[in-house]
Amino acid sequence: MHAGSSVLAAFLASFVEFVEALTIVLAVGTVRGWRPALIGASAGALLLLVLVVVLGPALGLIPIDALRLVVGSLLLLFGMRWLRKAILRAAGFIPLHDEAAAFAAETAELRAAGRPSARALDPVAIITTFKAVVLEGVEVVFIVIGVGATSGVLLPASLGAAVAGLLVIGLGLILHRPLARIPENTLKFAVGVMISAFGIFWMGEGLGFPWPGADLVLPILAAGLLVTALIAVQLLGSRRAAAEGQRS
């Protein structure tokens, strides 16, 4: 149960973040050249790999109950932040994330930065893609290490993230455009539910709470969070519709 759910959570979280990073890399490559864009992206990916290699084994030195409590608390914070945004988007309070619009905005900003020199590497392009990969990837690294190390399946969780990364890169190489048709907001909703469920579960484990059914309680926690989130979407959507009706 832990291995399967950890791999799925790592895969989905990584897929979402890599799609957002790909949009920026594509924008930089299109406007300012592919060589500096790929150099910056590769440097960012290398840094993330080093973080996984260094931090993963280091967590094994921490007492398991303390590790589960701390990681569970942080996973719950990450998951609820994702879930909150997904609920607000689904209810219409904030706009849905649009990779095509993000690509257009990024290319406009890069063009405004001026033309790169033809003889030297473009620092704007390198820094932009490096920052994009690192910022989007740090959260993935934490989730992968969190769900993997606390349940003893760090390698499968890492492989799930790696597969997501390779899939996004492959689609980007084939399409050469943002993955706007990917249901990213739906994926974020699912990831928010799954990561929050892991957080609750590991917090309970760290506090010594005897979960009924042990690992089998994970899908029950996820189902409870999903139902609660869907109810929140309906309530907020009704509230928004009523407010719009009063204004009109």
C-alpha positions as CSV (number, residue, x, y, z in Angstrom):
1,M,0.0,0.0,0.0
2,H,2.8,2.4,1.0
3,A,4.9,1.7,-2.1
4,G,2.0,2.1,-4.6
5,S,0.6,5.2,-3.0
6,S,4.0,6.8,-2.5
7,V,5.0,6.2,-6.2
8,L,1.6,7.6,-7.4
9,A,1.9,10.7,-5.2
10,A,5.5,11.3,-6.2
11,F,4.6,10.8,-9.9
12,L,1.6,13.2,-9.9
13,A,3.3,15.9,-7.8
14,S,6.4,15.7,-10.0
15,F,4.3,15.7,-13.2
16,V,2.5,18.9,-12.2
17,E,5.6,20.8,-11.2
18,F,7.6,19.6,-14.3
19,V,4.8,20.8,-16.6
20,E,5.1,24.3,-15.1
21,A,8.9,24.2,-15.4
22,L,8.7,23.0,-19.0
23,T,6.5,26.0,-19.9
24,I,9.3,28.4,-18.8
25,V,12.1,26.4,-20.4
26,L,10.1,26.4,-23.7
27,A,9.6,30.1,-23.5
28,V,13.3,30.8,-22.8
29,G,14.4,28.5,-25.6
30,T,12.0,30.0,-28.1
31,V,12.9,33.6,-27.4
32,R,16.6,33.5,-26.3
33,G,18.0,30.3,-27.6
34,W,17.9,26.6,-26.7
35,R,21.6,26.2,-25.6
36,P,21.5,28.6,-22.6
37,A,17.9,27.4,-21.8
38,L,19.0,23.8,-21.6
39,I,22.2,24.7,-19.7
40,G,20.2,26.4,-17.0
41,A,17.6,23.6,-16.8
42,S,20.3,20.9,-16.6
43,A,22.1,22.8,-13.8
44,G,18.9,23.1,-11.9
45,A,18.1,19.3,-12.3
46,L,21.6,18.4,-11.2
47,L,21.2,20.5,-8.0
48,L,17.8,18.7,-7.3
49,L,19.5,15.3,-7.8
50,V,22.2,16.2,-5.3
51,L,19.6,17.3,-2.8
52,V,17.8,13.9,-3.1
53,V,21.1,12.0,-2.8
54,V,22.3,14.0,0.2
55,L,19.0,14.5,2.2
56,G,17.4,11.1,1.6
57,P,20.0,8.9,3.5
58,A,20.5,11.7,6.1
59,L,16.8,11.3,7.2
60,G,17.6,7.7,8.2
61,L,19.7,9.1,11.1
62,I,16.6,10.8,12.7
63,P,14.4,8.7,15.1
64,I,11.5,7.3,13.0
65,D,8.7,8.7,15.2
66,A,10.2,12.2,15.2
67,L,10.8,12.0,11.5
68,R,7.2,10.9,10.8
69,L,5.7,13.6,13.0
70,V,7.8,16.4,11.4
71,V,7.5,15.2,7.8
72,G,3.8,14.5,8.3
73,S,3.2,18.0,9.6
74,L,5.1,19.5,6.6
75,L,3.3,17.2,4.1
76,L,0.0,18.3,5.5
77,L,0.9,21.9,5.1
78,F,2.0,21.3,1.5
79,G,-1.0,19.2,0.7
80,M,-3.6,21.6,2.2
81,R,-2.0,24.5,0.3
82,W,-2.4,22.7,-3.0
83,L,-5.9,21.6,-2.1
84,R,-6.9,25.1,-1.0
85,K,-5.9,26.6,-4.3
86,A,-7.6,23.7,-6.2
87,I,-10.8,24.3,-4.3
88,L,-10.7,28.0,-5.0
89,R,-10.0,27.4,-8.7
90,A,-12.8,24.9,-9.0
91,A,-15.2,27.2,-7.3
92,G,-14.3,30.1,-9.6
93,F,-12.7,32.4,-6.9
94,I,-9.3,32.4,-8.7
95,P,-8.6,31.7,-12.4
96,L,-7.7,28.3,-13.6
97,H,-4.0,27.8,-14.3
98,D,-3.4,28.2,-18.0
99,E,0.0,27.1,-19.4
100,A,-0.6,28.8,-22.7
101,A,-1.2,32.1,-21.0
102,A,1.8,31.5,-18.8
103,F,3.9,30.8,-21.9
104,A,2.7,34.0,-23.6
105,A,3.4,36.1,-20.5
106,E,6.9,34.6,-20.0
107,T,7.9,35.1,-23.7
108,A,6.7,38.8,-23.5
109,E,8.8,39.4,-20.4
110,L,11.9,37.7,-22.0
111,R,11.6,39.8,-25.2
112,A,11.4,42.9,-23.0
113,A,14.8,42.0,-21.5
114,G,16.6,42.7,-24.8
115,R,18.4,40.6,-27.3
116,P,21.2,38.3,-26.1
117,S,24.7,38.6,-27.3
118,A,25.6,36.3,-30.2
119,R,29.1,35.5,-28.9
120,A,28.4,34.9,-25.2
121,L,26.1,32.6,-23.2
122,D,22.9,34.4,-22.3
123,P,22.9,34.8,-18.4
124,V,19.2,35.8,-18.5
125,A,18.2,32.6,-20.1
126,I,20.5,30.4,-17.9
127,I,19.3,32.0,-14.7
128,T,15.6,32.0,-15.7
129,T,15.6,28.2,-16.5
130,F,17.8,27.3,-13.6
131,K,15.5,29.2,-11.2
132,A,12.4,27.7,-12.8
133,V,13.6,24.1,-12.4
134,V,14.9,24.6,-8.9
135,L,11.8,26.5,-7.6
136,E,9.4,24.0,-9.1
137,G,11.5,21.0,-8.2
138,V,12.4,21.7,-4.5
139,E,8.8,21.0,-3.5
140,V,8.9,17.8,-5.5
141,V,12.1,16.8,-3.8
142,F,10.6,17.3,-0.4
143,I,7.5,15.4,-1.3
144,V,9.5,12.5,-2.8
145,I,11.8,12.3,0.3
146,G,8.9,12.8,2.7
147,V,6.6,10.1,1.3
148,G,9.5,7.8,0.5
149,A,11.8,8.0,3.5
150,T,9.0,7.8,6.2
151,S,7.6,4.6,4.6
152,G,10.9,3.1,3.6
153,V,10.2,3.3,-0.2
154,L,12.5,6.2,-1.1
155,L,13.7,4.5,-4.3
156,P,10.3,3.7,-5.7
157,A,9.1,7.2,-4.9
158,S,12.2,8.6,-6.6
159,L,11.5,6.4,-9.7
160,G,8.0,7.7,-9.8
161,A,9.3,11.3,-9.9
162,A,11.9,10.4,-12.5
163,V,9.3,8.8,-14.8
164,A,7.2,11.9,-14.5
165,G,10.1,14.1,-15.4
166,L,11.1,11.9,-18.4
167,L,7.5,11.9,-19.6
168,V,7.2,15.7,-19.5
169,I,10.6,16.1,-21.2
170,G,9.6,13.7,-23.9
171,L,6.3,15.5,-24.6
172,G,8.1,18.8,-24.7
173,L,10.6,17.5,-27.2
174,I,7.8,16.1,-29.4
175,L,5.4,19.0,-29.2
176,H,7.7,22.0,-28.7
177,R,4.8,23.9,-27.0
178,P,3.3,24.2,-23.5
179,L,1.2,21.2,-22.3
180,A,-1.9,23.3,-22.1
181,R,-4.3,20.4,-22.6
182,I,-3.0,18.5,-19.5
183,P,-5.8,18.8,-16.8
184,E,-3.3,20.4,-14.5
185,N,-5.9,21.8,-12.1
186,T,-7.5,18.4,-11.7
187,L,-4.1,16.9,-11.0
188,K,-3.3,19.5,-8.4
189,F,-6.7,18.6,-6.7
190,A,-5.7,14.9,-6.7
191,V,-2.2,15.6,-5.4
192,G,-3.5,17.9,-2.7
193,V,-5.8,15.2,-1.4
194,M,-3.1,12.5,-1.5
195,I,-0.3,14.5,0.1
196,S,-2.7,15.7,2.8
197,A,-3.8,12.1,3.5
198,F,-0.1,11.1,3.9
199,G,0.5,14.1,6.2
200,I,-2.4,13.1,8.5
201,F,-1.3,9.5,8.5
202,W,2.3,10.2,9.4
203,M,1.4,12.7,12.0
204,G,-0.7,10.1,13.7
205,E,2.0,7.5,13.4
206,G,4.5,9.9,14.9
207,L,2.2,10.6,17.8
208,G,1.7,6.9,18.4
209,F,-1.9,6.8,17.2
210,P,-3.0,3.3,16.4
211,W,-4.7,3.7,13.0
212,P,-7.4,1.1,12.5
213,G,-6.4,-1.2,9.6
214,A,-2.9,0.3,9.6
215,D,-2.0,1.2,5.9
216,L,-5.5,0.5,4.8
217,V,-6.7,3.7,6.4
218,L,-4.8,5.8,3.8
219,P,-7.5,5.5,1.1
220,I,-10.2,6.2,3.7
221,L,-8.4,9.4,4.7
222,A,-8.0,10.4,1.1
223,A,-11.7,9.7,0.4
224,G,-12.7,11.8,3.4
225,L,-10.6,14.7,2.3
226,L,-11.9,14.4,-1.3
227,V,-15.6,14.4,-0.2
228,T,-14.9,17.4,2.1
229,A,-13.1,19.3,-0.7
230,L,-15.9,18.6,-3.1
231,I,-18.5,19.9,-0.6
232,A,-16.4,23.0,-0.1
233,V,-16.3,23.6,-3.9
234,Q,-20.1,23.4,-4.0
235,L,-20.6,25.7,-1.0
236,L,-18.1,28.3,-2.3
237,G,-19.6,28.0,-5.8
238,S,-23.1,28.7,-4.5
239,R,-21.8,31.6,-2.4
240,R,-20.0,33.1,-5.5
241,A,-23.1,32.7,-7.6
242,A,-25.3,34.4,-5.0
243,A,-22.8,37.3,-4.7
244,E,-22.8,37.8,-8.4
245,G,-26.6,37.7,-8.5
246,Q,-26.8,40.4,-5.9
247,R,-24.3,42.6,-7.9
248,S,-26.3,42.2,-11.1
